[in-house]
């Protein structure tokens, strides 16, 4: 801990020096110390948007970049904490401690467990800086902690490692560490409810078929990107995977878009297909798309879909409560090579079920990416390729 404090003192002194000048400015310090100081200063730049509250504390310490990439953002962490109520929770894969910090605001007592000794020491330091007094920390594996823990808690939270020692992403839940399926009997000795976080890469349908006791699924997006898929497991609960409710959340600056359905409802939903592009185009948010609720969202909002494989919808009415982006159509381009030079040379280009990539469209029509307006490349039923000039209105 003394070394951590000395690193922090050097970081404070050199925090405002440009990164390119840091190696020269720190040359009087040993190489290993220079590396750690640069790591801290670079880390602060990486978490400016992810953990803004932490940056208000001068003495916060940060781990290597990989751990920063894998940790929750404070917005998703506090959102998770807001979903549940209880007195006690154990976070068995604590990492940097962002989720633990958020849970500690909601629960009377939180146990933080982390097997990496360096990460554990950094988290201990940060918990003190953040003023957490209701967290009990253990430097141990989840398996060892559970075998020696003789209490019951309201919830156990698990965010298993999704990369191996070589940093390669693991594609299956059964490959994660710890292996949740193997741990389930021991976990349910200590709690009746488990919240499991998985990578957005995992297929939800496959997870529902593999994991037992699922009560709910939560799909969480932030800044138009799917960040987390959470599974709430309830002891001794048995449900048909097709009837398990999946709730999607898109966290926005001023509100949260929420949509719930099941795969059974998705399979029964009736969809109409558009014969032409109407006044508005609708694109579901990333959480709805991740859940695969292409038919359910069409049925709920009574929106004609453009094509079986085009997850865009159109309507003459403006539906302000739609769970996603809304574009107002300025024009459907009938002769793009002639019309595009007349309307602009810079667009935000979206490709949705279209044979050309963004780069190929830019090259073909001599365009640059950016600006205010959108050029949406897509396909209308049965197989009509379209370029649509539009502006985003939501």
N, C-alpha and C positions, 0 to 999 in steps of 0.2 A: 504493500500500500504506500510505503514511503516513496518508492520509485514512481508510482502513479502520480503522487503529489508533485514530485520534482518535474516530471514531464509536463504536468499542467501549468506549472510556473513558467516554463520555457515557451509553451504554447501561447500563453497570455502576452508574453513579450514580443513574439514574432507573428501574431495572428493577422496583422494587417499588411504584411509583406507579400507581394505577388508570388504565386507558386513558382514561377520560373526563377525567382531570385533566392528562394529558400535554401537550396543546397549550398550556395556561396555564403549566405548569412549565417548558416549553422555549421560552417566548416570547423570551428574550434571544438565542437562536440564529437564524441565517439560515433562511429558509423551506425551502430545499432540504435543509439539514442536519436541521431538525426532521422533515421527511418521512422521511429515511433512518433516524433514530433510532426514530421511531414504528414504522416498518416492521420494525426489528429486534425490538422488544419485542413487537409483535403476532405476529411470526413464531415467537417462542419459545413463545407460547401455542398456536399451531397445531400445533407438532411435539411437544408433550408426550407424546402416545401414539405418534406416528409415529417419532420419533428420540430416545427417552429417553436413550440413551447420549451423544449429542451435547450434551445439556443439562448433562451433568456437567462439561463443559469451559467455563470462563467466557469464553474468547476466541473461541468459535465465532461466525462471521458468517453471516447468512442473506440470501437473495435475495428479490425481490418474491414476493407470495403465489402467483402463477401457477406459478412454478418449484417452490414448495413443494408445491403440489397435484399436480404432474406427477412429482415424484421418488418413488422407491421408498421404502417403509418399511424400517427396518433389519431387520425380521424377514423380509420377502420377499427383501431383498438377500442376507442371509446364507444363506437357504434356497437361492437360485440358486447361490451360490458353493459350497454343499455338494454340488451335483449333479455337479461336475466335478473332475477332477484334471489337473494339468499344471504346467509351469514358467513359461509366458509367456502373456499375454492382452492384447489391445488393446481398450479401450472407446472406440469411435469416436463416441459421442454422450453424452459424459460428464455433461452437466448439472451439477447440484449436487455430484456425485461420491459419492453414497451407494453406488451399485453398485461403483464403483471401490474405495472404502474396504473393502467386503466382499470383493471379489476379491483385494485386496492381502493379506488374511489367509491366502489359500489358494495364491496363485501367487508365485513368486520375483520376477517382474518384471511390472509392469502399465503399459501406456501409456494415459494419459488424454488424450482429444482433445475439445475444446469450442470451437465457433466464436464464441460470444458472449463478447466481451472482459470485460464486467463479471462475468458468471457465472464465467468462467475465473479472474479475480483472486480472487474469493471462495473458489473451490475450492482454489486454491493456498494461500491463507491457512489454510483449514481443514485441508488435508493436513499442514501444518506443526504446527498445534495438535494434531492427532490422532497425530502422531509417525510418519507414513508416510515411510519412507526408500526404498522400492522402487517408487515411482511416478514415471514420466517424463511431464511434462505438456506438451501442445502446444496453443496457441491457433490453431486452424485448422479448416477443413472436413474432413469425412471423406474427401472426394474428393482434396483437395490432400495430406492426410497420406499416403494410400495411394500416391499417385503418386511421393512422395519417400521412402517407407519401403522399405528394401532388405533387410529381414529377414523371416523366417517366424516365426509365433507358433503356439502350440498351439490357441488359440481367439481369435475375434473376437466381441465382443458389440456388438449394435446395438439401440438403443431409439429409433427414428426419431420425429421430431416429429409429433404427431397433430393439431396445430392450425395453421391458417394465420396470417398476420400480423394478421388481425382477431380471432383467438382462436376462430374457428369450428372445430368438430371435423371431421376428415376421415374419410370413411366407407370409403375404399378403401385397401388396402395400396399401390397404385400412386400414390396421392396423397401419401404420406408423404415426409418429407425427412430423410435422403437416400433416393432411390429405390433400394431394395435390388435389385430385378430388374435395373436398369441397371448396378448396381455389382458384380453377382455375379462376372463374369469377373476383375475386378481384385481382389476380395476373396479369391477362391480362388487367386490368385497368392501371397497372403501367409499363407494358412492352409488347413487341410483341414476345419475345423469352425467353423461360424458359429452363434451363439445369437442368435435374433431375438425381441425382445419386441414384442408387439402389444397393441392395446387389446382389452379383453374384449368390446367392441362388435362386433368383426369376427367373421363367421361362420367357424367352423373348417373346415367342409366347403369353403367357397369358397376359403379360404387354401390348403388342401391341393391344390386343383385349379390354383391360380395359381402357387404356389411350387414350384420343382423341388428335388430332392435332399433331401427331408425324411426324417430318420431317426426322430425322436421328436417328440411334442407333449406339453407339460406345461401343465396348467391349475391355477393356484394361487389359493386363496381364503384370506382372513384375516378373522376376526371376522364370519363368516357372510356375506361379500361376495366375489365373484370379483374379483381384483385384476389378474392377469396371465395372458396366454396366451403361452407360449414355444415356439418352433420351433427344433429342432436340425437344422441342415443339414450333410450330410456330402458332401464333394466326390465327384462321379461316382457317387453312389448313385442308383439308379433303382428305385422301388417303386410298386406300385399304391396310390393314395391311400386306398383302402378298407381296406388291410391295414396301414397305418401305426399303430403303437401310440400310444394317447393315454392318458397317465397323469394322473389327477386327484389333487390334494393339497389337503387342508383343514387349515391350520395352527391347532392349538388350543393352549391354555396348557400342557397336560401331554403331548400326543401329536399325531401327524399322521395323519389319515385318508387312505388311499391306495386308489385303484381304477383298474384298467387294462382297457381294451377297445379294439376297433377298430370302424369303421363296418360292416365285413363281419359281425362278430360281432353287432353291434346289429341288423342286418337279419334275422339268422337266429334271434335269441333268441325263445323261446316264452314267452308271457305268459298267465296266467290272470286272470280278472276276479272280484272279490269280489261275492258276492250280498248281503252285509251287512257292517256295521262290526264288527270283532272287538275284542279287548281292547286292542290297541296300534295306533297309527298311526305310519307311518314316512315321513319326508320326506328325500330325498337332499340332501346338502350342495350349496352353490352350484357347485362345480367339476364335480360329476357332472351337475347340471342344465345347466350351460353346454356340456358335451361332448355333451349330448343322449342320454345312455345310460339312457333311461327303461325300455327293455326288458331291457337287459343286467343292470341292478341288480336288477330283479324276478326274473330267472332265477337269478342267482347266489345270492340270499338266499331264493329260493323264496317270494316274497311276492306274493299276489294284488293286482292294481292296482285302484283304485277305478273308473277310467273311462279311456277312450282319451286324453282330454285333461286328466285329473286326475293329476298326478304325485305322488300319495300312495298308500301301500300299507298293508295291514292284516294282522294276524296275531294269534293267541292267545298265541304265544310271544314272550318278550322276547329279542331278538337283539342282544347287547351290542356285537358287532363291526360292526354296521351303519354305513355311511358317511353319517351324517347325524343329524338329530334324531329322537328317539323320544318319542311322547306316549302317556300312558295315558288311555284313554277313561273318563270318569266317567259320561257319559250322552249318548245321541243324542236330541236334543230333538224330541219329536213335536208339541208345541204351544208353540213358542218364546215367543209373547206371554204365555202364562200361566206358563211354567216359568222364564223368565229372571229376572223379579222375585224369584223365590223363591231363586235361587242366587247373585245378585249383580248389581251395576251397573257393575262395572269389569273389563275383560278385555283381554288381548292378543289382538287380532283378526287372524286370518289368512284371507285370501280366496284360494282355490285353485279356479279354474274355477267361478265362481259369478256370477250376474247383477248382484249389488249390490256397490258399493265399500265399503271400510271406513267411510267417512264416512256413506254411506247406511244401513249397518247400525246405526251408532251413533244416527243420527237416528230410524230406524224403531223401535228397541227402547230408546231413551233410555239409551244406554250411554256410558261414558267409557273411553278407552284406558288400559291400565296394569294394575297388580296382578300377581298370581302366576299365576292360571289363564288358560287359552286358550279362545277361542271360534273354532272352525274352520268356516268356511263353504265348502262344497264340493259336488261332484256325484258320485253313485254311478251306475254303469251300470244301466239304459240312459240315464236322464236324471233321476234322483231328486235333488232339491235337499235338502241337509242342513245343519243347524247342530249341531256336536258340541262338547260341553263336555269339556275335557281338561286334564291337567296335563303339563308337560314333565318327563320322567324321564331324558333324556340330551341 
